[in-house]
Amino acid sequence: MAAHTSQSVAKAAGDGVGDDAAARGRSRRTDSRNPGGLRRALATHWYAWAMIAPVVLVLGVIIGWPLVRGIYLSLTDANERNVSRTIGARHIQATYEFVGLDNYAAVLSDPVFLQRLVWTVVWTVACVSITFTLGLVLANMLNRTFRGRAAYRMALILPWAVPGFVSVFAWRFLFNRDSGILNKILDGGGIAAVPWLDDPTWAKFSVVAVNVWLGVPFMMVALLGGLQSIPGELYEAAEMDGASAWQRFRHITLPGLRAVSMTVILLSTIWTFNMFPVIFLLTRGGPGDSTEILVTQAFREAFVASPRDFAGSATWGVLILALLMIFALVYRRSLRKQGEVW
């Protein structure tokens, strides 16, 4: 009886082992018949892939190819005299050569780069901080119910609706030393005319003021949307608990706007760092070179200098991209340390 029982147990165990082996074999055969992850994704989401394919193609042509071309030119000595060109019926082949990282070494060792970088950082920090503060104040004001709120919203959004170059030319007229409206008003009050665009300090103040005027509407609209997403019950409960207006702002409004603030600060920093139209159209980088930022310097290398230095301009452009990427990575890491997901 014991022998029979042990044989039955052994048989059952053997059958179990055999079943497991058979199951693993079937699983392997099934897995081998299943397509890979990429093929599964394409088969399941083919419509989405088909919709985004034209966008990816256009971005690759508009952004990808110029970026690759710019990186390549930054490793050469290409300029106006040695690139390929056509003069009448004669086509001249390119004669520029590969020089490696010589352009980067030359730019980074040039004191001009440090000067442009310092002013670009100061310009960006000043514009973003002032724009964010004013946008937050205006958003809080417009988040309340009062008569004529819609009209005030339209008036404050108007600078965003006007094309940038039109706004800059309007401000250039306002800042004119001899016939500008601002100096006319000051003259009426017995104050001497201010050299808004002719003095380095006043020129820096002017470009910051114009960029803030252009950027406040976007910041205000974004923060206003964030304010309207904060539940009103939180403010009511805090008020019942005796919290002051400052305490409600500090412990409810600011934490509630954290996600929106992270995004708008990042976007505003990138846009301001590369804000070419305001600087170029308002001051042309002057007086002298006091308001030149990195991106206007890159433009000057490619289109103003003689001979036009395409390799140098590409080098400045690649360095600008590298600086912005470093900033984005540091910004992302700091947000993760604070427990934010971005």
PEMOJO-V748523 format. One record per residue. N is the residue number from 0. RES is the residue in three letters. PHI is phi in whole degrees, -180 to 180 (* if undefined). OMEGA is omega in degrees with one decimal (NA if undefined). Layout:
<<N | RES | PHI | OMEGA> <N | RES | PHI | OMEGA>>
//
This chain:
<<0 | MET | * | 178.6> <1 | ALA | -64 | 179.5> <2 | ALA | -63 | -179.2> <3 | HIS | -63 | 179.8> <4 | THR | -65 | -179.7> <5 | SER | -65 | 178.4> <6 | GLN | -65 | 180.0> <7 | SER | -65 | 179.1> <8 | VAL | -63 | 179.9> <9 | ALA | -63 | -179.8> <10 | LYS | -66 | 179.2> <11 | ALA | -64 | 177.8> <12 | ALA | -63 | 178.3> <13 | GLY | -63 | 178.2> <14 | ASP | -63 | 179.6> <15 | GLY | -63 | 178.4> <16 | VAL | -62 | 179.3> <17 | GLY | -64 | 179.1> <18 | ASP | -65 | 178.7> <19 | ASP | -63 | 179.4> <20 | ALA | -64 | 179.3> <21 | ALA | -65 | 178.8> <22 | ALA | -64 | 178.9> <23 | ARG | -65 | 178.4> <24 | GLY | -64 | 178.5> <25 | ARG | -64 | 179.2> <26 | SER | -63 | 179.3> <27 | ARG | -65 | 179.5> <28 | ARG | -66 | 179.0> <29 | THR | -66 | 179.9> <30 | ASP | -63 | -179.4> <31 | SER | -69 | 178.8> <32 | ARG | -83 | -179.7> <33 | ASN | -72 | 176.7> <34 | PRO | -69 | 178.5> <35 | GLY | -69 | -178.2> <36 | GLY | -61 | -179.3> <37 | LEU | -66 | 179.6> <38 | ARG | -66 | 177.2> <39 | ARG | -64 | 180.0> <40 | ALA | -64 | 178.9> <41 | LEU | -66 | -179.3> <42 | ALA | -70 | -176.6> <43 | THR | -83 | -173.7> <44 | HIS | -115 | -175.9> <45 | TRP | -60 | -178.4> <46 | TYR | -67 | 179.1> <47 | ALA | -64 | 177.7> <48 | TRP | -61 | 179.8> <49 | ALA | -65 | -179.6> <50 | MET | -72 | -176.3> <51 | ILE | -87 | -178.2> <52 | ALA | -59 | 178.2> <53 | PRO | -61 | 179.5> <54 | VAL | -65 | 178.7> <55 | VAL | -61 | 179.8> <56 | LEU | -65 | -179.5> <57 | VAL | -64 | 178.7> <58 | LEU | -63 | 178.0> <59 | GLY | -63 | -179.4> <60 | VAL | -75 | -174.0> <61 | ILE | -79 | -174.4> <62 | ILE | -110 | -174.0> <63 | GLY | -63 | -177.1> <64 | TRP | -66 | 176.1> <65 | PRO | -59 | 179.2> <66 | LEU | -66 | 178.5> <67 | VAL | -63 | 179.5> <68 | ARG | -64 | 179.1> <69 | GLY | -66 | 177.4> <70 | ILE | -62 | 179.1> <71 | TYR | -65 | -179.3> <72 | LEU | -63 | 179.2> <73 | SER | -67 | 178.7> <74 | LEU | -100 | -179.7> <75 | THR | -123 | 175.3> <76 | ASP | -111 | -175.3> <77 | ALA | -65 | 173.2> <78 | ASN | -148 | -174.8> <79 | GLU | -62 | -173.4> <80 | ARG | -90 | -174.8> <81 | ASN | -120 | 174.6> <82 | VAL | -85 | 178.4> <83 | SER | -69 | -178.9> <84 | ARG | -157 | 179.7> <85 | THR | -118 | 178.4> <86 | ILE | -118 | -175.4> <87 | GLY | 64 | 178.4> <88 | ALA | -95 | -176.1> <89 | ARG | -103 | 177.6> <90 | HIS | -107 | -178.4> <91 | ILE | -104 | -179.4> <92 | GLN | -75 | 178.0> <93 | ALA | -70 | 179.9> <94 | THR | -125 | -179.7> <95 | TYR | -71 | -172.8> <96 | GLU | -124 | 177.9> <97 | PHE | -77 | -177.8> <98 | VAL | -122 | 177.9> <99 | GLY | 71 | -176.1> <100 | LEU | -95 | -177.9> <101 | ASP | -61 | -179.9> <102 | ASN | -64 | 179.5> <103 | TYR | -66 | 178.1> <104 | ALA | -64 | -179.2> <105 | ALA | -67 | -178.7> <106 | VAL | -69 | -176.5> <107 | LEU | -69 | 178.5> <108 | SER | -89 | -179.7> <109 | ASP | -83 | 178.4> <110 | PRO | -58 | 179.9> <111 | VAL | -62 | -179.0> <112 | PHE | -62 | 179.5> <113 | LEU | -65 | 177.9> <114 | GLN | -62 | 179.8> <115 | ARG | -65 | -178.9> <116 | LEU | -66 | -178.8> <117 | VAL | -63 | -179.2> <118 | TRP | -67 | 178.5> <119 | THR | -63 | 178.7> <120 | VAL | -66 | 178.8> <121 | VAL | -62 | 179.1> <122 | TRP | -60 | -178.2> <123 | THR | -68 | -178.9> <124 | VAL | -63 | -179.2> <125 | ALA | -63 | -177.7> <126 | CYS | -65 | -176.3> <127 | VAL | -67 | -178.1> <128 | SER | -66 | 179.4> <129 | ILE | -67 | 179.8> <130 | THR | -62 | -179.7> <131 | PHE | -65 | -179.4> <132 | THR | -63 | 179.6> <133 | LEU | -65 | 178.4> <134 | GLY | -62 | 179.0> <135 | LEU | -68 | 179.1> <136 | VAL | -64 | -179.0> <137 | LEU | -67 | 178.4> <138 | ALA | -64 | 177.0> <139 | ASN | -65 | 178.6> <140 | MET | -68 | -177.7> <141 | LEU | -79 | 177.8> <142 | ASN | -80 | 178.9> <143 | ARG | -96 | -179.9> <144 | THR | -92 | 176.3> <145 | PHE | -154 | -176.8> <146 | ARG | -70 | 178.7> <147 | GLY | 82 | -177.4> <148 | ARG | -62 | -179.6> <149 | ALA | -63 | 179.7> <150 | ALA | -66 | 177.6> <151 | TYR | -64 | 178.4> <152 | ARG | -63 | 179.2> <153 | MET | -63 | -179.4> <154 | ALA | -65 | -178.5> <155 | LEU | -77 | 178.1> <156 | ILE | -83 | -175.4> <157 | LEU | -53 | 178.8> <158 | PRO | -58 | 179.0> <159 | TRP | -74 | -177.5> <160 | ALA | -80 | -179.6> <161 | VAL | -77 | 176.9> <162 | PRO | -54 | -173.9> <163 | GLY | -58 | -176.3> <164 | PHE | -68 | 176.2> <165 | VAL | -66 | 178.9> <166 | SER | -62 | -178.5> <167 | VAL | -66 | 178.3> <168 | PHE | -65 | 176.7> <169 | ALA | -64 | 178.5> <170 | TRP | -67 | 177.2> <171 | ARG | -62 | 176.6> <172 | PHE | -67 | 178.9> <173 | LEU | -64 | -176.7> <174 | PHE | -85 | -178.6> <175 | ASN | -57 | -172.4> <176 | ARG | -69 | -174.0> <177 | ASP | -93 | -174.8> <178 | SER | -121 | -179.4> <179 | GLY | -72 | -177.5> <180 | ILE | -64 | -178.0> <181 | LEU | -62 | 179.1> <182 | ASN | -71 | 174.6> <183 | LYS | -64 | 178.5> <184 | ILE | -65 | 179.0> <185 | LEU | -65 | 179.7> <186 | ASP | -65 | 176.9> <187 | GLY | -65 | 177.7> <188 | GLY | -95 | 177.7> <189 | GLY | 80 | -179.6> <190 | ILE | -103 | -178.8> <191 | ALA | -64 | -179.2> <192 | ALA | -62 | -180.0> <193 | VAL | -98 | 178.1> <194 | PRO | -78 | -172.1> <195 | TRP | -54 | -174.6> <196 | LEU | -110 | -177.2> <197 | ASP | -107 | 178.9> <198 | ASP | -111 | -176.7> <199 | PRO | -55 | -178.0> <200 | THR | -68 | 179.4> <201 | TRP | -67 | 178.1> <202 | ALA | -65 | 176.9> <203 | LYS | -65 | 176.6> <204 | PHE | -61 | -176.7> <205 | SER | -66 | -178.1> <206 | VAL | -68 | 176.5> <207 | VAL | -65 | -179.5> <208 | ALA | -62 | -179.3> <209 | VAL | -66 | -179.7> <210 | ASN | -66 | 176.0> <211 | VAL | -64 | 179.3> <212 | TRP | -60 | 179.1> <213 | LEU | -76 | -173.4> <214 | GLY | -92 | -177.2> <215 | VAL | -60 | -179.1> <216 | PRO | -57 | 178.2> <217 | PHE | -62 | -179.3> <218 | MET | -63 | -178.6> <219 | MET | -65 | -178.6> <220 | VAL | -64 | -179.1> <221 | ALA | -64 | -179.4> <222 | LEU | -71 | 177.0> <223 | LEU | -65 | 174.8> <224 | GLY | -62 | 177.0> <225 | GLY | -66 | 178.7> <226 | LEU | -64 | -178.2> <227 | GLN | -74 | 176.7> <228 | SER | -90 | 178.7> <229 | ILE | -81 | -178.7> <230 | PRO | -60 | 179.4> <231 | GLY | -69 | 179.9> <232 | GLU | -63 | 179.7> <233 | LEU | -66 | 178.6> <234 | TYR | -68 | 179.8> <235 | GLU | -64 | 179.4> <236 | ALA | -65 | 179.4> <237 | ALA | -65 | 179.2> <238 | GLU | -67 | 177.7> <239 | MET | -66 | 178.4> <240 | ASP | -80 | 176.8> <241 | GLY | 91 | -179.9> <242 | ALA | -72 | 178.1> <243 | SER | -77 | 179.6> <244 | ALA | -62 | 178.9> <245 | TRP | -65 | 178.9> <246 | GLN | -66 | 177.1> <247 | ARG | -65 | 179.3> <248 | PHE | -66 | -175.2> <249 | ARG | -74 | -171.9> <250 | HIS | -100 | 179.1> <251 | ILE | -120 | -174.9> <252 | THR | -67 | -177.4> <253 | LEU | -61 | 176.0> <254 | PRO | -63 | 179.3> <255 | GLY | -69 | -179.9> <256 | LEU | -95 | -172.9> <257 | ARG | -60 | -177.3> <258 | ALA | -65 | 178.8> <259 | VAL | -67 | -178.1> <260 | SER | -62 | -179.8> <261 | MET | -59 | -176.9> <262 | THR | -70 | -175.3> <263 | VAL | -69 | 177.7> <264 | ILE | -68 | 178.6> <265 | LEU | -63 | -179.5> <266 | LEU | -63 | -179.6> <267 | SER | -64 | 178.3> <268 | THR | -65 | -179.7> <269 | ILE | -65 | 179.9> <270 | TRP | -63 | -177.5> <271 | THR | -69 | 179.1> <272 | PHE | -58 | -178.5> <273 | ASN | -107 | -174.8> <274 | MET | -74 | -179.1> <275 | PHE | -77 | -172.0> <276 | PRO | -60 | -175.7> <277 | VAL | -62 | -178.0> <278 | ILE | -66 | -172.5> <279 | PHE | -70 | -175.9> <280 | LEU | -78 | -176.5> <281 | LEU | -87 | -174.1> <282 | THR | -125 | -174.7> <283 | ARG | 57 | -178.4> <284 | GLY | 86 | -175.5> <285 | GLY | -96 | -0.8> <286 | PRO | -68 | -171.0> <287 | GLY | 69 | 174.3> <288 | ASP | -130 | -171.8> <289 | SER | -67 | -178.8> <290 | THR | -110 | 177.6> <291 | GLU | -67 | 171.5> <292 | ILE | -111 | -174.2> <293 | LEU | -60 | -174.4> <294 | VAL | -71 | 176.6> <295 | THR | -71 | 175.5> <296 | GLN | -66 | 176.6> <297 | ALA | -62 | 176.7> <298 | PHE | -62 | -178.6> <299 | ARG | -63 | 179.3> <300 | GLU | -64 | -173.8> <301 | ALA | -88 | -170.7> <302 | PHE | -127 | -177.2> <303 | VAL | -112 | -177.5> <304 | ALA | -63 | 178.2> <305 | SER | -131 | -2.6> <306 | PRO | -73 | -179.7> <307 | ARG | -63 | -173.9> <308 | ASP | -100 | -177.7> <309 | PHE | -70 | 178.8> <310 | ALA | -66 | 178.7> <311 | GLY | -65 | 178.1> <312 | SER | -63 | 178.0> <313 | ALA | -63 | 178.3> <314 | THR | -63 | 176.6> <315 | TRP | -60 | 179.9> <316 | GLY | -64 | 179.3> <317 | VAL | -66 | 177.9> <318 | LEU | -65 | 175.9> <319 | ILE | -61 | 178.3> <320 | LEU | -61 | -179.8> <321 | ALA | -64 | 178.9> <322 | LEU | -63 | 179.6> <323 | LEU | -68 | 177.3> <324 | MET | -66 | 177.4> <325 | ILE | -62 | 178.7> <326 | PHE | -62 | -179.1> <327 | ALA | -63 | 179.7> <328 | LEU | -67 | 178.8> <329 | VAL | -65 | 179.0> <330 | TYR | -62 | 179.2> <331 | ARG | -65 | 179.8> <332 | ARG | -66 | 178.6> <333 | SER | -65 | 177.8> <334 | LEU | -68 | 178.4> <335 | ARG | -66 | 177.8> <336 | LYS | -65 | 178.1> <337 | GLN | -87 | 178.5> <338 | GLY | 87 | 179.5> <339 | GLU | -94 | 178.9> <340 | VAL | -104 | 177.9> <341 | TRP | -143 | NA>>
//
